[in-house]
Amino acid sequence: MLTETSLRNLYKLEYNSFFEKLGVLNYSQRLKTTNRKDYSKLVTLLKEEIDSPTGQFKAKQLDKFLFERIFYLKNNLHYVYQLDSHFILENDINDLENIRAYLSSFSDLRLDNQIPCETTDTFEICTTRLVTNQSGVVEQINLLIKCENVSTKRGVITLYSGVTIDIKNKLLLIKFNQNYLESHSSKPMLLHNIKLTLTNNSTFRPLKLHFSSITENHGRDLIFTLFKELSEDAEKILNKKASSDTDHKITNFLKSMGIETKKDYINQVKAVIYQDIADTFHKTLFPKGWVFRFLFREGDYTRASSRTDDFSPIYKAKVYWNLKEIVFKEKKMQEAGLVWNLPRTNGPIFVKIENKNESVQIQYYDKPANRKNRKEKEDYVLQKVNGNLRRN
């Protein structure tokens, strides 16, 4: 089950937190080594605790810990496709019984799994997980797939791909750890082979998966719609914060300068006021969220972009207001960096959404806020993608 290459997906500090929480005795001494790439003592400790009658945790607890981190926290780059059909239509009870039986054979997490698949690369199912709602209706199936080992600065690491069959939102996700994927010799071929495996391979055939690419037009329409939704809400807030007689004052100013009081001129002056308000209140002004970067093309040649390195709202930047009218006229966008604030204790989501590789590509930034309640955050983003993708 456990190998050094698989366990290197997590930093040693993450295991330390796990051991401390469960009261594992003398774990610091038992893991002591002069080589940060050496995970052999970790393998030994895990096996000792699981096999011992007096161990502080069981295999199921370790299974849950590793799955949560490898499947959700580590896989921060998602390729999203439209799910056309799958093993179960309208929750037919016979199909559900069959699929439960199929999935149960892969229920335990096996990071050193040896189930071959008939592809040019060797992909192996390490585990599968069903996600159901309160009524027992299947909403998602998650597959953790072992790809191959890659060489990184932290040593040789097993690259895993997470696959989510999202029945509720009619989407299919293929997920990777972006840093480890960069170490792969051929990223496009790896993605292609996984897509091929999911539909053509005998191991995956019971899932009856059929999915399609998201076209460039649909992808760019979607990204613009998400950008527009947050920006229009932000502008309403900025407008409420501005003085009620702002338009009147600007009109009088333009008249005093002998300038025609065109609506465009009024909006340009108002943009300066909005910039100042956004800069003053910073992130606290936008409770639902904001845009922190965007990229679009004007015509066929000109490429315009903007970003804030600290993930702060773009509305305090002059470039947003200079380009806003063009962006809203084009109604298409190649890329956007978005923040959504979720209610209660889930916290903010920081993502970059692009139209790439015939898919919508979502990158979750490696920020502490993004690690909290990761599944709930991913579900929220998928709902936003599905709702706007079907509308376009």
Phi, psi and omega in degrees: 000320190246129175227159178298319183296326179283319183290338178292352174300336179248148174285155182299327179298329179293321177292322179301319178296320179297314181294318181296318181298324184265000176074035178290129186283135172053034184295327180298314180291321182292339181257000187297129179203155179270350182250114183293341179275349183279113179249011184295322179290331175294317177302314181298314181299314181300315180294321179298314182294318182291319185280339184277137176298336180258014180297153185275353176208159179256171182301325181295323179292318177294320178304311181296317180300311182292319181297314181304319184278316182289317184285316185263296190293321185277329180275089187258001179241117187242131172257121186251131179233164177274129180273115184271317178202165185202187188296339187226124180246123180056033177053045174302126190297325180292317177297321181295318178298317181295317183288326176297319179295319179296313184290330183297335180288348179239027190287323181277144180286120180235097184284342177249040186295150180232053177254104185285151175238150186275077177223173177295329171256161178263110176249141183228137174284121178268326176192161174228147179223131175270137173244120181240160175272186184295338179270001180086006179281132181290124178252328181213151166234130180249131177242132172256121187244130176276126181263282180194174178273142177231150179270127179229175177296338181266009182106186179284128184232139175284125178274124177248150173240133174262133178242125176247120172264099186266096183289321182298315183262359179057050179227155173234131181244138170242119193242144178222162164277119187300317181297318181288326178296325178298335180276354180283144185292332182211092182297311182300321181292322179298312179299315179301316183291325176293317178300318180295319180298318184297333183256330189250344187278144184296326180297323184264354186302325178302339179286340177053047185278135169222125180219160185230160179291159172260118186296161180301317180296313181296319180297316182285329173297316180300311183298318178297319181299317178293320176298314183295318182301313180289320184291320178295321177295320179296319181293327176297320179294316179297321180295322178291328179285336180286159179299143183296336181256026182302311181300319181296317180294319180294318179300315179296321179296314180298319179297319181295336179267002181072027181253138180298139184271063177286152179299321179298320180294319178299316180294325179293319178291321180297328179299325178296319179295317179298318177303315182294319179296314181298322180291323181291314184270342178054226188285336185292346183283338189243086186294331181276335181139184183199171173262136176242354174199157174202158178214133177209168177246134175260107185073210184263347190239318187279132178245126181238140180210164177206151179202158171237123186292338181262014178065019180279162183302136181290346187289350176271357182262136181299326185297326179299313183288330177291326185261349189306312183297322178294316180300313182290336176284318181291322179061026177217146183214138180279329187202145175212140173258122189233147172237128172244133175265118180272152180291170178059231189255008184288333176078184185279158174244128177247114182223155168243130181243128181230160170259108189206146177053041179057034181210172166266120183259125182244124176249125175267119182292145183279076178240146180308323180295328181285341183278340183281131178051051188298317181300316180298324180290318178296320178298319179297314180297319180295323176297319178296317180295311182297314183300319182275331178292319180288333182284328185281000000 
